[in-house]
């Protein structure tokens, strides 16, 4: 039964660090969970895993232990705010690029084990455009690019989109503007990015919305909580909930096997292609 359940796989990425990607990943996940979705959040940031830190969680084991056959994926999942399941991947993912065929099979098996228990898998990728970021993003069904109002944010987001479209035929991207001073600023940021991609790349960008700059986000981070839980009526929380409602309307994968196994197969192909 598990394989017929479609899972929405969303990679949250940004090209550069400091755009608030992990915060968007966490709060989007919690908002979707509050809407009744069963959500897993995979911390795919190599070596700098920070989801657990942002939420004050202490994982004993991570994906590395699963690949070593020491435990199942269920065993490493932590329960986060709103009941989201968090898959810590901290030191494990550095080895992603060196997996053998046994570990590939193990990874596919591990994810297919949980596919019937989740509706959405959100992947918080690392900053930059390293091999692992590319692997996770191209394996996902939806790519959510987080940008903010810094010249380097737009150029780095463009570099990521260009690489994914030219090398891996990813042709559709969703964009969220973060830490904006006004709704118009968010639209302007999107338009800037869209103008460049329109001129030079064969891709479609879709604007999902903007999250305003909000002191409450910093306060929530200091208290290691999700802002949508700690300050549900602040501007940033309301904006993220609105984005979650949009995300929830995105079409589900139509493949009869659901998307999770396909995601892992693509991920594994991407990884073995880099060896």
C-alpha positions, 0 to 999 in steps of 0.5 A: 500500500505504501508505494501508491501513496503520493508524497510531495517532495519540496526542496528549499534552496537559495544559492547563498547562505543568510537568506533565511532558508532554514527558517522558511523550511521549518515554518513552512513545514509546521504550517503545513502540519497545522493544516493537517498534512503529515510532514517530514523535514530532511536537514540536508545541510552537510556538516552544518546541519542546523534544523536541530539547533534552530529547534533546540533538539538533540539528535543521537543518530542521523542518516549515516547510522541508517546507511550503516544499517544500525537503525531504521529511518523511523529510529532517527526521526525527531518530533518537532513543533506541530508534530513534524518529523525531522530527519537529521542528516548532519554528518551523514550526508557528506558521505552521500557522494561516496555511497556504494550500491548497497547503501543506495539500496538501503537509502531507497528502502529506508525512504520507501518504509516511511512513504505511507506515513507522510504527505510532504517531504521538505528538504532544507538544502545547504547554501551554495551549489555543491554536488549534494545541493544539486542532487537533492534539488534535481531529485525533488518535484518542487524547487522553492528558491528563497531570495532576499534583497541583496545583490549577491542573493539574486546572482547566486539564485540565478547561478543555481537556476542556470546550473540546474536548467542547463545541466539537469533539465530542471525547468520550473522554479518557485520563488519566495522573497524573504525578509522584505520591507514591503510586499512590493519589494518581494515582487520587485525581487522576483521580477529582477530574477525573472527578467534575467532568467527570461533572457538567458534561460528556458525556465519558468519561475513562479512567485509564491509570495514574500515573508516580511522582515520581522523582529519576531523571527529573531526572537523565535530563533533565540528561543529555539522555536518556530515563529509560527508557533511562538508568535502565530499572529506576527507578520512573518507567521501570517505570511508563511501560513499564506505561502503554505496554503499556496504550497498545499494547492500545488499538484501532487505527483501523478506517478502511481508509485508516489514520488518518494521512491522516485525521489530517492532513485533520482537522488541516488542516480545523481550521486552515482553520476558524480563519482 
